[in-house]
Amino acid sequence: MKVSRRKRGTSIVETAAGLFILIPIVLFLFDVAAAVLAQTANDSMCKSAARAAAETDTAGKAQAAAQTAVDKFPAAGYIKSKRLFKPVVYDPTSSVTVVTEIVCQFPVPIPFGGPSKMNFVTDMTEPVVGKL
């Protein structure tokens, strides 16, 4: 005995089932991309702040130069805030250390109590090149 099956509509059901799996993965990848870009931006911002601080000749000027570099750094739409995380550590005989923080707002927050933002902290050390 032959059993006949209806073929109409099966492709739509299969497509809908596949989209239930595919759409969350794509949305998760948007969040991952934003996190990677935020970490890269924080590394770049911290490096430029450390370079600016290393070109000064006093601790006060180093702090001001690092803050200016952080303030001038362009913030993309996914970056909620940027700041110096700790005061600049300035050793006039050797190096300067700068610690910065960027808060990344996820474009697609994780549902059901997941985080909607992530903090990235970076520290950089540069040799002092300011004139004494």
N, CA, C and O atoms as a GROMACS GRO file, in nm:
protein
  528
    1MET      N    1   0.083  -0.115   0.000
    1MET     CA    2   0.000   0.000   0.000
    1MET      C    3   0.089   0.124   0.000
    1MET      O    4   0.188   0.130   0.073
    2LYS      N    5   0.055   0.218  -0.080
    2LYS     CA    6   0.132   0.340  -0.098
    2LYS      C    7   0.070   0.452  -0.014
    2LYS      O    8  -0.051   0.474  -0.018
    3VAL      N    9   0.157   0.522   0.063
    3VAL     CA   10   0.110   0.634   0.143
    3VAL      C   11   0.146   0.763   0.070
    3VAL      O   12   0.262   0.786   0.037
    4SER      N   13   0.048   0.844   0.045
    4SER     CA   14   0.075   0.970  -0.024
    4SER      C   15   0.093   1.082   0.080
    4SER      O   16   0.018   1.091   0.177
    5ARG      N   17   0.192   1.165   0.056
    5ARG     CA   18   0.217   1.277   0.145
    5ARG      C   19   0.198   1.407   0.069
    5ARG      O   20   0.218   1.414  -0.052
    6ARG      N   21   0.160   1.506   0.141
    6ARG     CA   22   0.144   1.636   0.077
    6ARG      C   23   0.277   1.709   0.085
    6ARG      O   24   0.338   1.715   0.192
    7LYS      N   25   0.323   1.762  -0.025
    7LYS     CA   26   0.450   1.833  -0.034
    7LYS      C   27   0.434   1.983  -0.018
    7LYS      O   28   0.530   2.054   0.011
    8ARG      N   29   0.313   2.031  -0.038
    8ARG     CA   30   0.292   2.175  -0.032
    8ARG      C   31   0.306   2.225   0.111
    8ARG      O   32   0.252   2.166   0.205
    9GLY      N   33   0.381   2.334   0.127
    9GLY     CA   34   0.394   2.396   0.258
    9GLY      C   35   0.512   2.346   0.339
    9GLY      O   36   0.548   2.409   0.439
   10THR      N   37   0.573   2.236   0.300
   10THR     CA   38   0.685   2.184   0.380
   10THR      C   39   0.807   2.276   0.372
   10THR      O   40   0.880   2.289   0.470
   11SER      N   41   0.830   2.339   0.258
   11SER     CA   42   0.948   2.426   0.247
   11SER      C   43   0.931   2.550   0.335
   11SER      O   44   1.030   2.600   0.390
   12ILE      N   45   0.811   2.601   0.349
   12ILE     CA   46   0.789   2.717   0.435
   12ILE      C   47   0.812   2.680   0.581
   12ILE      O   48   0.871   2.758   0.655
   13VAL      N   49   0.768   2.565   0.621
   13VAL     CA   50   0.789   2.519   0.759
   13VAL      C   51   0.938   2.499   0.785
   13VAL      O   52   0.988   2.536   0.892
   14GLU      N   53   1.009   2.441   0.690
   14GLU     CA   54   1.153   2.421   0.705
   14GLU      C   55   1.227   2.553   0.712
   14GLU      O   56   1.321   2.568   0.790
   15THR      N   57   1.187   2.650   0.630
   15THR     CA   58   1.250   2.782   0.632
   15THR      C   59   1.226   2.851   0.766
   15THR      O   60   1.318   2.909   0.823
   16ALA      N   61   1.104   2.846   0.815
   16ALA     CA   62   1.073   2.909   0.944
   16ALA      C   63   1.152   2.843   1.056
   16ALA      O   64   1.203   2.912   1.145
   17ALA      N   65   1.164   2.713   1.054
   17ALA     CA   66   1.241   2.642   1.158
   17ALA      C   67   1.388   2.680   1.150
   17ALA      O   68   1.453   2.698   1.253
   18GLY      N   69   1.440   2.694   1.030
   18GLY     CA   70   1.580   2.734   1.014
   18GLY      C   71   1.604   2.876   1.060
   18GLY      O   72   1.710   2.905   1.117
   19LEU      N   73   1.509   2.966   1.037
   19LEU     CA   74   1.524   3.105   1.080
   19LEU      C   75   1.522   3.119   1.231
   19LEU      O   76   1.585   3.209   1.286
   20PHE      N   77   1.450   3.030   1.301
   20PHE     CA   78   1.449   3.034   1.446
   20PHE      C   79   1.589   3.006   1.501
   20PHE      O   80   1.622   3.050   1.611
   21ILE      N   81   1.671   2.936   1.426
   21ILE     CA   82   1.808   2.909   1.467
   21ILE      C   83   1.903   3.016   1.413
   21ILE      O   84   1.994   3.059   1.483
   22LEU      N   85   1.883   3.058   1.291
   22LEU     CA   86   1.975   3.149   1.224
   22LEU      C   87   1.968   3.293   1.278
   22LEU      O   88   2.073   3.356   1.295
   23ILE      N   89   1.852   3.344   1.303
   23ILE     CA   90   1.837   3.485   1.346
   23ILE      C   91   1.907   3.512   1.480
   23ILE      O   92   1.978   3.611   1.489
   24PRO      N   93   1.890   3.429   1.584
   24PRO     CA   94   1.964   3.457   1.708
   24PRO      C   95   2.116   3.452   1.690
   24PRO      O   96   2.189   3.527   1.755
   25ILE      N   97   2.164   3.364   1.603
   25ILE     CA   98   2.308   3.356   1.578
   25ILE      C   99   2.357   3.485   1.513
   25ILE      O  100   2.461   3.537   1.552
   26VAL      N  101   2.285   3.536   1.415
   26VAL     CA  102   2.323   3.661   1.348
   26VAL      C  103   2.320   3.778   1.446
   26VAL      O  104   2.410   3.862   1.445
   27LEU      N  105   2.217   3.786   1.530
   27LEU     CA  106   2.209   3.894   1.628
   27LEU      C  107   2.322   3.885   1.730
   27LEU      O  108   2.376   3.988   1.773
   28PHE      N  109   2.359   3.764   1.770
   28PHE     CA  110   2.472   3.745   1.861
   28PHE      C  111   2.602   3.792   1.795
   28PHE      O  112   2.687   3.851   1.862
   29LEU      N  113   2.617   3.767   1.666
   29LEU     CA  114   2.737   3.811   1.595
   29LEU      C  115   2.747   3.964   1.589
   29LEU      O  116   2.857   4.018   1.589
   30PHE      N  117   2.634   4.035   1.584
   30PHE     CA  118   2.636   4.181   1.591
   30PHE      C  119   2.696   4.227   1.725
   30PHE      O  120   2.777   4.319   1.729
   31ASP      N  121   2.655   4.161   1.834
   31ASP     CA  122   2.708   4.195   1.966
   31ASP      C  123   2.857   4.165   1.975
   31ASP      O  124   2.934   4.244   2.030
   32VAL      N  125   2.899   4.052   1.921
   32VAL     CA  126   3.041   4.015   1.923
   32VAL      C  127   3.122   4.117   1.843
   32VAL      O  128   3.229   4.158   1.886
   33ALA      N  129   3.071   4.157   1.727
   33ALA     CA  130   3.142   4.256   1.645
   33ALA      C  131   3.155   4.389   1.719
   33ALA      O  132   3.261   4.451   1.715
   34ALA      N  133   3.051   4.432   1.787
   34ALA     CA  134   3.057   4.557   1.864
   34ALA      C  135   3.158   4.545   1.977
   34ALA      O  136   3.231   4.641   2.004
   35ALA      N  137   3.165   4.431   2.044
   35ALA     CA  138   3.261   4.411   2.152
   35ALA      C  139   3.405   4.413   2.100
   35ALA      O  140   3.492   4.473   2.162
   36VAL      N  141   3.428   4.349   1.988
   36VAL     CA  142   3.563   4.348   1.929
   36VAL      C  143   3.603   4.490   1.887
   36VAL      O  144   3.717   4.532   1.912
   37LEU      N  145   3.513   4.563   1.825
   37LEU     CA  146   3.542   4.701   1.785
   37LEU      C  147   3.566   4.791   1.906
   37LEU      O  148   3.652   4.878   1.902
   38ALA      N  149   3.491   4.771   2.014
   38ALA     CA  150   3.510   4.851   2.135
   38ALA      C  151   3.646   4.823   2.198
   38ALA      O  152   3.714   4.916   2.242
   39GLN      N  153   3.686   4.697   2.203
   39GLN     CA  154   3.817   4.663   2.260
   39GLN      C  155   3.930   4.721   2.174
   39GLN      O  156   4.029   4.770   2.227
   40THR      N  157   3.915   4.714   2.043
   40THR     CA  158   4.015   4.772   1.954
   40THR      C  159   4.022   4.923   1.971
   40THR      O  160   4.131   4.979   1.973
   41ALA      N  161   3.907   4.988   1.982
   41ALA     CA  162   3.905   5.132   2.004
   41ALA      C  163   3.968   5.168   2.137
   41ALA      O  164   4.039   5.269   2.146
   42ASN      N  165   3.945   5.089   2.241
   42ASN     CA  166   4.004   5.117   2.371
   42ASN      C  167   4.156   5.103   2.366
   42ASN      O  168   4.227   5.184   2.426
   43ASP      N  169   4.206   5.002   2.297
   43ASP     CA  170   4.350   4.986   2.282
   43ASP      C  171   4.412   5.107   2.213
   43ASP      O  172   4.515   5.159   2.255
   44SER      N  173   4.347   5.151   2.107
   44SER     CA  174   4.397   5.266   2.031
   44SER      C  175   4.391   5.395   2.115
   44SER      O  176   4.485   5.474   2.114
   45MET      N  177   4.281   5.414   2.186
   45MET     CA  178   4.266   5.533   2.270
   45MET      C  179   4.371   5.535   2.381
   45MET      O  180   4.430   5.639   2.410
   46CYS      N  181   4.394   5.420   2.444
   46CYS     CA  182   4.490   5.412   2.552
   46CYS      C  183   4.632   5.437   2.501
   46CYS      O  184   4.711   5.505   2.567
   47LYS      N  185   4.662   5.383   2.385
   47LYS     CA  186   4.795   5.404   2.326
   47LYS      C  187   4.818   5.552   2.295
   47LYS      O  188   4.926   5.604   2.323
   48SER      N  189   4.719   5.619   2.237
   48SER     CA  190   4.738   5.760   2.205
   48SER      C  191   4.745   5.845   2.332
   48SER      O  192   4.819   5.944   2.335
   49ALA      N  193   4.672   5.810   2.436
   49ALA     CA  194   4.678   5.883   2.563
   49ALA      C  195   4.815   5.863   2.629
   49ALA      O  196   4.871   5.957   2.685
   50ALA      N  197   4.869   5.742   2.622
   50ALA     CA  198   5.001   5.715   2.681
   50ALA      C  199   5.110   5.789   2.604
   50ALA      O  200   5.203   5.842   2.664
   51ARG      N  201   5.099   5.794   2.472
   51ARG     CA  202   5.197   5.868   2.392
   51ARG      C  203   5.192   6.017   2.425
   51ARG      O  204   5.295   6.081   2.439
   52ALA      N  205   5.071   6.070   2.436
   52ALA     CA  206   5.056   6.213   2.468
   52ALA      C  207   5.114   6.242   2.607
   52ALA      O  208   5.182   6.343   2.625
   53ALA      N  209   5.090   6.156   2.703
   53ALA     CA  210   5.142   6.176   2.839
   53ALA      C  211   5.293   6.162   2.843
   53ALA      O  212   5.359   6.231   2.921
   54ALA      N  213   5.350   6.075   2.761
   54ALA     CA  214   5.494   6.053   2.760
   54ALA      C  215   5.570   6.170   2.700
   54ALA      O  216   5.691   6.184   2.723
   55GLU      N  217   5.504   6.254   2.625
   55GLU     CA  218   5.570   6.369   2.563
   55GLU      C  219   5.576   6.492   2.653
   55GLU      O  220   5.621   6.598   2.610
   56THR      N  221   5.530   6.480   2.777
   56THR     CA  222   5.530   6.592   2.870
   56THR      C  223   5.647   6.580   2.968
   56THR      O  224   5.717   6.479   2.969
   57ASP      N  225   5.666   6.684   3.049
   57ASP     CA  226   5.780   6.682   3.141
   57ASP      C  227   5.742   6.683   3.289
   57ASP      O  228   5.830   6.681   3.375
   58THR      N  229   5.612   6.686   3.321
   58THR     CA  230   5.569   6.677   3.461
   58THR      C  231   5.447   6.586   3.472
   58THR      O  232   5.380   6.557   3.373
   59ALA      N  233   5.421   6.540   3.595
   59ALA     CA  234   5.306   6.451   3.617
   59ALA      C  235   5.174   6.521   3.590
   59ALA      O  236   5.082   6.461   3.534
   60GLY      N  237   5.164   6.647   3.628
   60GLY     CA  238   5.039   6.722   3.605
   60GLY      C  239   5.010   6.739   3.457
   60GLY      O  240   4.897   6.724   3.412
   61LYS      N  241   5.115   6.772   3.381
   61LYS     CA  242   5.098   6.787   3.236
   61LYS      C  243   5.066   6.653   3.171
   61LYS      O  244   4.990   6.647   3.074
   62ALA      N  245   5.123   6.545   3.224
   62ALA     CA  246   5.096   6.411   3.171
   62ALA      C  247   4.950   6.374   3.189
   62ALA      O  248   4.886   6.321   3.098
   63GLN      N  249   4.896   6.404   3.308
   63GLN     CA  250   4.755   6.376   3.335
   63GLN      C  251   4.666   6.456   3.240
   63GLN      O  252   4.570   6.403   3.184
   64ALA      N  253   4.696   6.584   3.224
   64ALA     CA  254   4.617   6.670   3.135
   64ALA      C  255   4.627   6.626   2.990
   64ALA      O  256   4.527   6.627   2.918
   65ALA      N  257   4.746   6.587   2.946
   65ALA     CA  258   4.764   6.543   2.807
   65ALA      C  259   4.689   6.414   2.781
   65ALA      O  260   4.627   6.397   2.675
   66ALA      N  261   4.693   6.321   2.876
   66ALA     CA  262   4.620   6.195   2.860
   66ALA      C  263   4.470   6.220   2.856
   66ALA      O  264   4.399   6.159   2.776
   67GLN      N  265   4.420   6.308   2.944
   67GLN     CA  266   4.277   6.339   2.945
   67GLN      C  267   4.234   6.405   2.815
   67GLN      O  268   4.126   6.375   2.763
   68THR      N  269   4.316   6.493   2.761
   68THR     CA  270   4.285   6.558   2.634
   68THR      C  271   4.279   6.456   2.521
   68THR      O  272   4.191   6.462   2.435
   69ALA      N  273   4.374   6.361   2.521
   69ALA     CA  274   4.374   6.257   2.417
   69ALA      C  275   4.249   6.171   2.426
   69ALA      O  276   4.193   6.133   2.323
   70VAL      N  277   4.205   6.139   2.547
   70VAL     CA  278   4.084   6.059   2.565
   70VAL      C  279   3.961   6.138   2.519
   70VAL      O  280   3.873   6.084   2.452
   71ASP      N  281   3.956   6.267   2.555
   71ASP     CA  282   3.842   6.350   2.517
   71ASP      C  283   3.831   6.367   2.366
   71ASP      O  284   3.720   6.373   2.312
   72LYS      N  285   3.945   6.376   2.298
   72LYS     CA  286   3.944   6.398   2.153
   72LYS      C  287   3.922   6.270   2.073
   72LYS      O  288   3.895   6.275   1.953
   73PHE      N  289   3.932   6.155   2.139
   73PHE     CA  290   3.917   6.027   2.067
   73PHE      C  291   3.773   6.013   2.019
   73PHE      O  292   3.680   6.027   2.099
   74PRO      N  293   3.754   5.984   1.889
   74PRO     CA  294   3.616   5.973   1.838
   74PRO      C  295   3.545   5.849   1.894
   74PRO      O  296   3.603   5.741   1.899
   75ALA      N  297   3.422   5.866   1.935
   75ALA     CA  298   3.343   5.756   1.990
   75ALA      C  299   3.238   5.714   1.890
   75ALA      O  300   3.159   5.796   1.843
   76ALA      N  301   3.236   5.586   1.857
   76ALA     CA  302   3.134   5.533   1.766
   76ALA      C  303   3.001   5.520   1.840
   76ALA      O  304   2.994   5.541   1.961
   77GLY      N  305   2.896   5.486   1.766
   77GLY     CA  306   2.763   5.478   1.825
   77GLY      C  307   2.747   5.373   1.932
   77GLY      O  308   2.662   5.388   2.020
   78TYR      N  309   2.826   5.267   1.928
   78TYR     CA  310   2.813   5.159   2.026
   78TYR      C  311   2.891   5.189   2.154
   78TYR      O  312   2.877   5.116   2.252
   79ILE      N  313   2.974   5.295   2.154
   79ILE     CA  314   3.050   5.330   2.273
   79ILE      C  315   2.967   5.424   2.359
   79ILE      O  316   2.935   5.536   2.320
   80LYS      N  317   2.933   5.376   2.478
   80LYS     CA  318   2.848   5.454   2.569
   80LYS      C  319   2.928   5.560   2.642
   80LYS      O  320   2.882   5.673   2.657
   81SER      N  321   3.048   5.526   2.690
   81SER     CA  322   3.133   5.623   2.758
   81SER      C  323   3.280   5.582   2.745
   81SER      O  324   3.312   5.466   2.720
   82LYS      N  325   3.368   5.682   2.762
   82LYS     CA  326   3.512   5.659   2.759
   82LYS      C  327   3.575   5.749   2.863
   82LYS      O  328   3.531   5.862   2.882
   83ARG      N  329   3.679   5.698   2.932
   83ARG     CA  330   3.740   5.778   3.038
   83ARG      C  331   3.875   5.721   3.076
   83ARG      O  332   3.908   5.607   3.044
   84LEU      N  333   3.953   5.805   3.148
   84LEU     CA  334   4.072   5.754   3.214
   84LEU      C  335   4.025   5.674   3.334
   84LEU      O  336   3.948   5.726   3.416
   85PHE      N  337   4.068   5.552   3.345
   85PHE     CA  338   4.020   5.464   3.452
   85PHE      C  339   4.091   5.491   3.584
   85PHE      O  340   4.029   5.484   3.690
   86LYS      N  341   4.221   5.523   3.577
   86LYS     CA  342   4.301   5.554   3.694
   86LYS      C  343   4.386   5.677   3.665
   86LYS      O  344   4.406   5.712   3.548
   87PRO      N  345   4.438   5.742   3.768
   87PRO     CA  346   4.530   5.853   3.741
   87PRO      C  347   4.656   5.802   3.670
   87PRO      O  348   4.697   5.687   3.687
   88VAL      N  349   4.714   5.889   3.590
   88VAL     CA  350   4.834   5.854   3.514
   88VAL      C  351   4.950   5.833   3.610
   88VAL      O  352   4.972   5.914   3.701
   89VAL      N  353   5.024   5.723   3.591
   89VAL     CA  354   5.144   5.696   3.672
   89VAL      C  355   5.263   5.749   3.592
   89VAL      O  356   5.296   5.696   3.486
   90TYR      N  357   5.325   5.853   3.644
   90TYR     CA  358   5.433   5.922   3.572
   90TYR      C  359   5.564   5.907   3.649
   90TYR      O  360   5.576   5.955   3.762
   91ASP      N  361   5.662   5.842   3.586
   91ASP     CA  362   5.797   5.832   3.641
   91ASP      C  363   5.889   5.906   3.545
   91ASP      O  364   5.917   5.854   3.436
   92PRO      N  365   5.936   6.026   3.581
   92PRO     CA  366   6.011   6.107   3.486
   92PRO      C  367   6.140   6.045   3.436
   92PRO      O  368   6.194   6.088   3.335
   93THR      N  369   6.191   5.944   3.506
   93THR     CA  370   6.317   5.883   3.464
   93THR      C  371   6.297   5.766   3.368
   93THR      O  372   6.392   5.723   3.303
   94SER      N  373   6.175   5.713   3.360
   94SER     CA  374   6.160   5.594   3.276
   94SER      C  375   6.034   5.591   3.190
   94SER      O  376   6.043   5.594   3.067
   95SER      N  377   5.916   5.586   3.253
   95SER     CA  378   5.796   5.560   3.173
   95SER      C  379   5.672   5.624   3.233
   95SER      O  380   5.672   5.675   3.345
   96VAL      N  381   5.565   5.619   3.154
   96VAL     CA  382   5.434   5.666   3.197
   96VAL      C  383   5.334   5.554   3.168
   96VAL      O  384   5.341   5.489   3.063
   97THR      N  385   5.241   5.531   3.261
   97THR     CA  386   5.140   5.427   3.244
   97THR      C  387   5.002   5.490   3.249
   97THR      O  388   4.970   5.567   3.340
   98VAL      N  389   4.920   5.456   3.150
   98VAL     CA  390   4.785   5.510   3.138
   98VAL      C  391   4.688   5.393   3.136
   98VAL      O  392   4.712   5.293   3.068
   99VAL      N  393   4.576   5.405   3.210
   99VAL     CA  394   4.471   5.302   3.211
   99VAL      C  395   4.341   5.370   3.168
   99VAL      O  396   4.298   5.468   3.229
  100THR      N  397   4.278   5.316   3.063
  100THR     CA  398   4.152   5.373   3.012
  100THR      C  399   4.041   5.269   3.017
  100THR      O  400   4.066   5.149   3.027
  101GLU      N  401   3.917   5.320   3.008
  101GLU     CA  402   3.800   5.232   3.007
  101GLU      C  403   3.701   5.281   2.902
  101GLU      O  404   3.676   5.401   2.888
  102ILE      N  405   3.645   5.185   2.829
  102ILE     CA  406   3.536   5.212   2.736
  102ILE      C  407   3.420   5.121   2.774
  102ILE      O  408   3.438   5.002   2.801
  103VAL      N  409   3.300   5.178   2.776
  103VAL     CA  410   3.179   5.099   2.802
  103VAL      C  411   3.108   5.081   2.668
  103VAL      O  412   3.072   5.179   2.602
  104CYS      N  413   3.089   4.957   2.628
  104CYS     CA  414   3.025   4.922   2.501
  104CYS      C  415   2.879   4.887   2.526
  104CYS      O  416   2.848   4.798   2.605
  105GLN      N  417   2.791   4.957   2.457
  105GLN     CA  418   2.647   4.927   2.462
  105GLN      C  419   2.618   4.828   2.348
  105GLN      O  420   2.640   4.861   2.231
  106PHE      N  421   2.569   4.710   2.381
  106PHE     CA  422   2.541   4.610   2.277
  106PHE      C  423   2.428   4.659   2.186
  106PHE      O  424   2.328   4.712   2.234
  107PRO      N  425   2.443   4.641   2.054
  107PRO     CA  426   2.337   4.682   1.962
  107PRO      C  427   2.208   4.600   1.981
  107PRO      O  428   2.098   4.653   1.966
  108VAL      N  429   2.224   4.472   2.014
  108VAL     CA  430   2.109   4.384   2.037
  108VAL      C  431   2.128   4.320   2.174
  108VAL      O  432   2.196   4.217   2.184
  109PRO      N  433   2.071   4.377   2.280
  109PRO     CA  434   2.092   4.322   2.414
  109PRO      C  435   2.045   4.178   2.424
  109PRO      O  436   1.946   4.138   2.362
  110ILE      N  437   2.116   4.101   2.503
  110ILE     CA  438   2.082   3.961   2.522
  110ILE      C  439   1.954   3.954   2.606
  110ILE      O  440   1.948   4.012   2.714
  111PRO      N  441   1.852   3.883   2.557
  111PRO     CA  442   1.724   3.880   2.630
  111PRO      C  443   1.731   3.795   2.757
  111PRO      O  444   1.826   3.720   2.779
  112PHE      N  445   1.629   3.811   2.838
  112PHE     CA  446   1.609   3.732   2.959
  112PHE      C  447   1.722   3.753   3.060
  112PHE      O  448   1.778   3.656   3.112
  113GLY      N  449   1.755   3.879   3.088
  113GLY     CA  450   1.850   3.908   3.194
  113GLY      C  451   1.995   3.910   3.154
  113GLY      O  452   2.082   3.920   3.240
  114GLY      N  453   2.025   3.900   3.026
  114GLY     CA  454   2.164   3.906   2.981
  114GLY      C  455   2.217   4.048   2.988
  114GLY      O  456   2.140   4.143   3.002
  115PRO      N  457   2.348   4.064   2.978
  115PRO     CA  458   2.405   4.199   2.988
  115PRO      C  459   2.369   4.284   2.866
  115PRO      O  460   2.357   4.233   2.755
  116SER      N  461   2.352   4.412   2.888
  116SER     CA  462   2.324   4.504   2.778
  116SER      C  463   2.446   4.590   2.746
  116SER      O  464   2.447   4.662   2.646
  117LYS      N  465   2.550   4.582   2.831
  117LYS     CA  466   2.672   4.656   2.807
  117LYS      C  467   2.790   4.579   2.864
  117LYS      O  468   2.773   4.486   2.942
  118MET      N  469   2.911   4.620   2.821
  118MET     CA  470   3.032   4.553   2.867
  118MET      C  471   3.143   4.658   2.883
  118MET      O  472   3.157   4.746   2.799
  119ASN      N  473   3.221   4.647   2.990
  119ASN     CA  474   3.330   4.740   3.016
  119ASN      C  475   3.462   4.679   2.967
  119ASN      O  476   3.488   4.561   2.989
  120PHE      N  477   3.544   4.761   2.902
  120PHE     CA  478   3.674   4.719   2.856
  120PHE      C  479   3.778   4.812   2.917
  120PHE      O  480   3.769   4.934   2.903
  121VAL      N  481   3.876   4.755   2.986
  121VAL     CA  482   3.982   4.832   3.051
  121VAL      C  483   4.116   4.790   2.988
  121VAL      O  484   4.144   4.672   2.973
  122THR      N  485   4.197   4.892   2.953
  122THR     CA  486   4.327   4.866   2.891
  122THR      C  487   4.432   4.954   2.958
  122THR      O  488   4.404   5.069   2.994
  123ASP      N  489   4.552   4.900   2.975
  123ASP     CA  490   4.662   4.982   3.025
  123ASP      C  491   4.779   4.975   2.926
  123ASP      O  492   4.806   4.871   2.867
  124MET      N  493   4.845   5.089   2.910
  124MET     CA  494   4.960   5.100   2.820
  124MET      C  495   5.072   5.172   2.893
  124MET      O  496   5.048   5.264   2.971
  125THR      N  497   5.195   5.130   2.866
  125THR     CA  498   5.313   5.196   2.921
  125THR      C  499   5.399   5.243   2.805
  125THR      O  500   5.427   5.167   2.712
  126GLU      N  501   5.441   5.368   2.812
  126GLU     CA  502   5.526   5.428   2.709
  126GLU      C  503   5.648   5.490   2.777
  126GLU      O  504   5.636   5.540   2.888
  127PRO      N  505   5.765   5.487   2.712
  127PRO     CA  506   5.882   5.555   2.768
  127PRO      C  507   5.865   5.706   2.762
  127PRO      O  508   5.808   5.759   2.667
  128VAL      N  509   5.915   5.774   2.863
  128VAL     CA  510   5.906   5.919   2.868
  128VAL      C  511   6.003   5.978   2.766
  128VAL      O  512   6.122   5.945   2.764
  129VAL      N  513   5.951   6.065   2.681
  129VAL     CA  514   6.034   6.130   2.580
  129VAL      C  515   6.031   6.281   2.595
  129VAL      O  516   6.090   6.353   2.514
  130GLY      N  517   5.962   6.332   2.698
  130GLY     CA  518   5.955   6.476   2.722
  130GLY      C  519   6.090   6.530   2.765
  130GLY      O  520   6.172   6.457   2.821
  131LYS      N  521   6.113   6.655   2.737
  131LYS     CA  522   6.241   6.718   2.772
  131LYS      C  523   6.242   6.753   2.920
  131LYS      O  524   6.145   6.810   2.972
  132LEU      N  525   6.350   6.719   2.987
  132LEU     CA  526   6.363   6.749   3.130
  132LEU      C  527   6.442   6.876   3.151
  132LEU      O  528   6.464   6.917   3.265
   0.00000   0.00000   0.00000
